[in-house]
Amino acid sequence: MAPKKTQQIETVKQIIRNVGAAGIPVFGYNFSLAGVAGRIEENKARGGAKTVGLNGANEQTESPLPASMAWNMVVDEDATGLREVTTKEQLWQRLEWFLAQIVPVAEEAGVRLAAHPDDPPLEFVRGQPRLVNQPHLYQKLLDLQPSHANALEFCLGTIAEMSEGDVYQAVEQYAQQDAIAYIHFRNVKGKVPYYHETFIDEGDIDMPKVLRVLKECKFDGVLIPDHSPQMSCEAPWHSGMAYAMGYMKALMQVI
């Protein structure tokens, strides 16, 4: 066991209790060593708007993860060398332990844990395996600790980027189980390792179709605009997000 594992899991438990006490019903998280890595900026969205994506393997996706880092952050300034390579089996065993520790606390606190899939959803990033990089692996995560508190932060863009599966089938599968805590409502073109994020109404995903599936499944959670391309103005990020929000509100009214 890692030297600080027991101490750190107790800290996470207390954070969940604090979140529940504050009346916050959902807590999103990502169980990953390498985190988001390798995405590049390009002017590939409509009108040449700046966006992010992946154009094949690059130096960052392939470079080994330093022992000092996790999730693009320095977590141990004294560590040297490279982080030991973890197997997929080890990563899933660690998640199973984590959920066994945290889910009962979340249940008691009235908080739903919401797991984000791996983005980019490659098999390996920086030499480390990915956890949920295919749609069916979300089911494996849910089945490890069946509970209303063990739920999903369902990122449509990431699901669509995955090399396997069908985004509409995945929406239906998990919405029918009431397993989706909230949805990152964004669009993309392409799949790993070649894709780029788009404005909400120009990608590969039929967003009205997704909303119809959610309505049929009686989904009553939250939709969140996410990662919009940036516009050429004084508030490029905010304008892109405002465009996405307006589209979403109009779509909800129509459907």
PLY file of the C-alpha trace (Angstrom):
ply
format ascii 1.0
element vertex 255
property float x
property float y
property float z
element edge 254
property int vertex1
property int vertex2
end_header
0.00 0.00 0.00
1.23 3.50 -0.83
2.57 5.35 2.26
-0.18 7.99 2.34
-3.05 5.89 0.95
-4.97 5.50 4.22
-4.53 9.17 5.15
-5.57 10.37 1.70
-8.69 8.20 1.44
-9.86 9.57 4.80
-9.41 13.08 3.37
-11.54 12.16 0.35
-14.23 10.73 2.65
-14.34 13.97 4.60
-14.60 16.01 1.41
-17.62 13.92 0.38
-19.21 14.45 3.81
-18.59 18.19 3.52
-20.12 18.26 0.03
-23.22 16.48 1.31
-23.50 18.80 4.30
-23.36 21.78 1.93
-26.32 20.36 0.00
-24.35 19.55 -3.16
-25.90 16.38 -4.62
-23.24 15.29 -7.15
-19.46 14.98 -7.06
-17.67 14.46 -10.39
-14.30 12.74 -10.50
-11.80 11.15 -12.89
-9.84 8.04 -11.89
-6.72 8.43 -14.01
-2.95 8.66 -13.70
-2.07 10.49 -16.92
-5.23 12.61 -17.09
-5.89 14.78 -20.14
-2.77 14.77 -22.31
-1.83 15.25 -25.93
-4.65 17.48 -27.12
-3.61 20.17 -29.59
-5.22 23.47 -30.59
-6.32 23.90 -34.19
-8.62 26.25 -36.11
-10.88 23.43 -37.27
-14.32 24.41 -35.97
-16.84 26.23 -38.17
-15.54 29.54 -39.47
-12.00 28.61 -38.48
-12.77 28.90 -34.77
-10.07 27.68 -32.40
-10.73 24.26 -30.90
-8.89 21.27 -29.45
-8.46 17.71 -30.62
-6.01 14.95 -31.35
-4.10 14.52 -34.60
-2.54 11.13 -34.00
0.02 10.21 -31.38
2.34 13.02 -30.32
5.21 13.65 -27.95
2.96 14.19 -24.95
0.73 11.13 -25.44
3.83 8.95 -25.86
6.22 10.46 -23.29
6.45 8.42 -20.05
4.84 9.96 -16.97
7.37 11.35 -14.45
7.13 9.83 -10.97
6.52 13.34 -9.62
3.31 13.78 -11.62
-0.29 12.64 -11.82
-3.07 14.22 -13.91
-0.70 16.85 -15.41
0.16 18.07 -11.92
3.25 17.74 -9.75
2.13 15.73 -6.73
5.53 14.86 -5.26
8.34 17.36 -5.78
10.90 14.97 -4.28
10.14 12.07 -6.63
12.64 11.33 -9.40
12.60 9.15 -12.47
9.51 7.76 -14.14
6.26 6.51 -12.63
6.03 2.73 -12.55
3.84 1.40 -15.35
0.49 0.18 -14.07
-1.42 -2.65 -15.73
-5.11 -2.33 -16.62
-5.87 -5.04 -14.05
-4.09 -3.08 -11.31
-5.92 0.11 -12.23
-9.33 -1.63 -12.04
-8.35 -3.23 -8.71
-7.48 0.21 -7.37
-10.82 1.59 -8.55
-12.64 -1.31 -6.90
-10.92 -0.54 -3.59
-11.64 3.18 -3.97
-15.34 2.63 -4.63
-15.66 0.17 -1.74
-14.25 2.87 0.54
-16.07 5.90 -0.84
-19.51 4.76 -2.05
-20.87 3.94 1.45
-19.74 7.38 2.63
-21.40 9.02 -0.38
-24.63 7.10 0.29
-24.69 8.33 3.87
-23.89 11.89 2.78
-26.58 11.93 0.08
-24.03 12.48 -2.69
-23.79 10.79 -6.09
-20.27 10.08 -7.31
-20.04 10.76 -11.05
-17.17 9.13 -12.95
-15.85 10.88 -16.06
-14.55 8.69 -18.92
-10.94 8.98 -20.06
-10.25 11.80 -22.51
-8.56 11.22 -24.88
-9.92 7.63 -24.81
-6.80 5.89 -26.08
-5.61 2.52 -24.75
-2.55 4.12 -23.13
-1.50 7.71 -22.47
2.01 8.56 -21.28
2.66 4.84 -20.84
-0.25 4.42 -18.42
-3.46 2.46 -19.12
-6.87 4.09 -19.42
-9.84 3.00 -17.34
-13.07 3.91 -19.19
-11.95 4.32 -22.81
-14.82 2.32 -24.37
-18.56 2.74 -23.68
-19.06 -0.77 -22.28
-16.45 -0.19 -19.57
-18.81 2.26 -17.84
-20.95 -0.81 -17.06
-17.97 -2.54 -15.49
-17.47 0.50 -13.24
-21.13 0.52 -12.18
-21.13 -3.21 -11.49
-18.12 -2.99 -9.17
-20.24 -1.25 -6.52
-23.94 -1.19 -7.43
-25.48 1.86 -5.80
-27.41 5.01 -6.67
-24.33 6.82 -5.33
-22.06 5.13 -7.90
-22.98 7.00 -11.07
-21.60 8.56 -14.24
-20.48 11.95 -15.45
-21.51 11.17 -19.01
-19.38 13.10 -21.50
-21.00 12.80 -24.93
-17.92 14.07 -26.74
-15.61 11.57 -25.10
-18.01 8.69 -25.75
-18.22 9.69 -29.43
-14.41 9.87 -29.66
-14.07 6.23 -28.53
-12.99 3.71 -31.15
-15.84 1.31 -30.41
-19.52 1.49 -29.52
-22.45 3.69 -30.47
-23.12 6.94 -28.64
-26.93 6.68 -28.88
-26.95 3.09 -27.63
-24.70 4.12 -24.76
-26.99 7.02 -23.82
-29.97 4.66 -23.79
-28.16 1.91 -21.88
-27.07 4.09 -19.01
-30.06 6.46 -18.91
-32.39 3.45 -18.61
-30.45 2.39 -15.51
-30.73 5.89 -14.02
-26.95 5.75 -13.85
-26.22 9.18 -15.38
-25.75 11.91 -12.79
-25.09 14.65 -15.36
-24.08 15.04 -18.99
-21.37 17.04 -20.71
-23.35 18.05 -23.79
-20.69 18.62 -26.46
-19.94 17.50 -30.00
-16.91 16.21 -31.95
-15.83 15.06 -35.41
-13.80 11.89 -35.76
-12.56 9.22 -33.37
-9.27 8.53 -31.62
-6.57 9.10 -32.54
-7.90 11.68 -35.05
-10.69 13.96 -33.88
-11.47 17.57 -33.04
-14.12 19.24 -30.94
-16.79 21.26 -32.73
-19.58 23.70 -32.09
-22.50 21.88 -30.56
-24.47 21.75 -33.85
-21.77 20.76 -36.37
-20.23 17.51 -35.15
-20.86 13.81 -35.75
-23.39 13.52 -32.91
-27.06 14.14 -33.70
-27.77 16.19 -30.56
-31.56 16.31 -31.05
-31.53 12.51 -31.28
-29.60 12.29 -27.98
-32.14 14.55 -26.30
-35.03 12.43 -27.62
-33.42 9.30 -26.19
-32.97 11.02 -22.85
-36.62 12.10 -22.86
-37.79 8.56 -23.67
-35.69 7.26 -20.77
-37.16 9.95 -18.46
-33.73 11.41 -17.69
-34.13 14.23 -15.17
-30.49 15.14 -14.56
-28.40 18.09 -15.66
-27.00 18.95 -19.10
-23.83 21.05 -19.10
-22.24 22.83 -22.10
-18.61 21.76 -22.33
-15.43 22.57 -24.30
-16.97 24.86 -26.89
-14.71 26.26 -29.62
-13.64 29.85 -29.03
-15.03 32.82 -30.96
-13.10 35.85 -32.20
-14.17 38.45 -29.65
-13.14 39.87 -26.29
-14.57 36.87 -24.40
-13.85 33.96 -26.75
-14.49 31.12 -24.28
-17.58 32.69 -22.70
-19.10 33.42 -26.10
-18.62 29.84 -27.24
-20.27 28.57 -24.06
-23.14 31.06 -24.41
-23.77 29.83 -27.96
-23.88 26.22 -26.69
-26.26 27.15 -23.88
-28.62 28.97 -26.24
-28.67 25.98 -28.59
-29.40 23.62 -25.70
-32.26 25.74 -24.33
-33.83 26.01 -27.79
-33.45 22.29 -28.38
-35.12 21.49 -25.07
-38.06 23.76 -25.92
-38.51 22.15 -29.34
-38.33 18.57 -28.04
0 1
1 2
2 3
3 4
4 5
5 6
6 7
7 8
8 9
9 10
10 11
11 12
12 13
13 14
14 15
15 16
16 17
17 18
18 19
19 20
20 21
21 22
22 23
23 24
24 25
25 26
26 27
27 28
28 29
29 30
30 31
31 32
32 33
33 34
34 35
35 36
36 37
37 38
38 39
39 40
40 41
41 42
42 43
43 44
44 45
45 46
46 47
47 48
48 49
49 50
50 51
51 52
52 53
53 54
54 55
55 56
56 57
57 58
58 59
59 60
60 61
61 62
62 63
63 64
64 65
65 66
66 67
67 68
68 69
69 70
70 71
71 72
72 73
73 74
74 75
75 76
76 77
77 78
78 79
79 80
80 81
81 82
82 83
83 84
84 85
85 86
86 87
87 88
88 89
89 90
90 91
91 92
92 93
93 94
94 95
95 96
96 97
97 98
98 99
99 100
100 101
101 102
102 103
103 104
104 105
105 106
106 107
107 108
108 109
109 110
110 111
111 112
112 113
113 114
114 115
115 116
116 117
117 118
118 119
119 120
120 121
121 122
122 123
123 124
124 125
125 126
126 127
127 128
128 129
129 130
130 131
131 132
132 133
133 134
134 135
135 136
136 137
137 138
138 139
139 140
140 141
141 142
142 143
143 144
144 145
145 146
146 147
147 148
148 149
149 150
150 151
151 152
152 153
153 154
154 155
155 156
156 157
157 158
158 159
159 160
160 161
161 162
162 163
163 164
164 165
165 166
166 167
167 168
168 169
169 170
170 171
171 172
172 173
173 174
174 175
175 176
176 177
177 178
178 179
179 180
180 181
181 182
182 183
183 184
184 185
185 186
186 187
187 188
188 189
189 190
190 191
191 192
192 193
193 194
194 195
195 196
196 197
197 198
198 199
199 200
200 201
201 202
202 203
203 204
204 205
205 206
206 207
207 208
208 209
209 210
210 211
211 212
212 213
213 214
214 215
215 216
216 217
217 218
218 219
219 220
220 221
221 222
222 223
223 224
224 225
225 226
226 227
227 228
228 229
229 230
230 231
231 232
232 233
233 234
234 235
235 236
236 237
237 238
238 239
239 240
240 241
241 242
242 243
243 244
244 245
245 246
246 247
247 248
248 249
249 250
250 251
251 252
252 253
253 254
